[in-house]
Amino acid sequence: MIAAILISVLAFLANTTVHAKTGIIVPLYSYPETSSTWAPLRTAITTYPAVQFYVIVNPDSGPEGAPGSQPDTSYRAAVTSLRGHANVLILGYVFTSYGSRAQAAVAQDVQAYAGWTAAWGVDGIFFDETQAGLMATYQAYTDTVRAAKWTSGTTGYIVLNPGEDVGASTYYSIANQIVTFEDTYVQYQRQAPIPLAHAAQQSVIIHTFSNTTATLSSVIQTLETAGIASVYITNLDTDVYDGFGSDWAAFAQDVNSL
Ligand SMILES: *[C@@H]1O[C@H](CO)[C@@H](O)[C@H](O)[C@H]1NC(C)=O
């Protein structure tokens, strides 16, 4: 009897997933010229409701405008069309010049995004050009997110982008996710496997992907098995975040099914 219970408990544990499913992070740096510019993303969001999307919007290397200003009408409409889905978090792009950008300038950008009207509101911030090892500086940058008044009602989701491994950094205590790889597929092949400390808070961005769709699947499978929080892979090799590569649909389908 006891042995039977033990066996069923062990069987249950073996089937228990130990990490959340890997999501998709999208550096959405294109300007929505028409309603179809962001359509591939919209399609993936609605087709795969079980996949969490982290979408980085970037009107002009930042919010384009001071606190209190709103994005232009095309931009508003495009963000609104993404926001109406439960599996989407919108993040505003803010650069940090590797820690040398003035705190006041960063705070202005954060407050501008925070003030976007709820219909096209932003849920958090993506801090680009993050420099490792500057805890006081990045603590202060990220404090501006926690201090801001968010029209969207968010708690202020934070992603830092050093684009490289930061080891056991204290940055993991001030950010929800950290991009620990952002480079070409060739460079990924040289560096893989990705160090796995804090896998559940790691994001991996690979561009200039050039290999078969079977290899694309296997790269995604490896990152999913490792428990990486979010991933983006594109075969674009110039202006890599200014549109969707021809592998976008296969990529999104793989993340959903693996
Ligand atoms: C394609 O991927 C395979 C592994 O699946 C690897 O062995 C091969 O070197 C890759 N080819 C290129 C051109 O990167």
The ligand as an SDF file (V2000), in Angstrom:
LIG
                    3D

 14 14  0  0  0  0  0  0  0  0999 V2000
   23.8290   23.8820  -39.2110 C   0  0  0  0  0  0  0  0  0  0  0  0
   23.5040   23.2120  -38.0010 O   0  0  0  0  0  0  0  0  0  0  0  0
   24.2380   22.0380  -37.7610 C   0  0  0  0  0  0  0  0  0  0  0  0
   23.7120   21.4570  -36.4650 C   0  0  0  0  0  0  0  0  0  0  0  0
   22.3420   21.2090  -36.5600 O   0  0  0  0  0  0  0  0  0  0  0  0
   25.7100   22.3390  -37.6560 C   0  0  0  0  0  0  0  0  0  0  0  0
   26.4300   21.1610  -37.4590 O   0  0  0  0  0  0  0  0  0  0  0  0
   26.1680   23.0450  -38.9140 C   0  0  0  0  0  0  0  0  0  0  0  0
   27.4880   23.4630  -38.7470 O   0  0  0  0  0  0  0  0  0  0  0  0
   25.2960   24.2620  -39.1880 C   0  0  0  0  0  0  0  0  0  0  0  0
   25.6810   24.8720  -40.4690 N   0  0  0  0  0  0  0  0  0  0  0  0
   25.9590   26.1660  -40.5860 C   0  0  0  0  0  0  0  0  0  0  0  0
   26.2990   26.6560  -41.9440 C   0  0  0  0  0  0  0  0  0  0  0  0
   25.9430   26.9440  -39.6490 O   0  0  0  0  0  0  0  0  0  0  0  0
  1  2  1  0
  1 10  1  0
  2  3  1  0
  3  4  1  0
  3  6  1  0
  4  5  1  0
  6  7  1  0
  6  8  1  0
  8  9  1  0
  8 10  1  0
 10 11  1  0
 11 12  1  0
 12 13  1  0
 12 14  2  0
M  END
$$$$
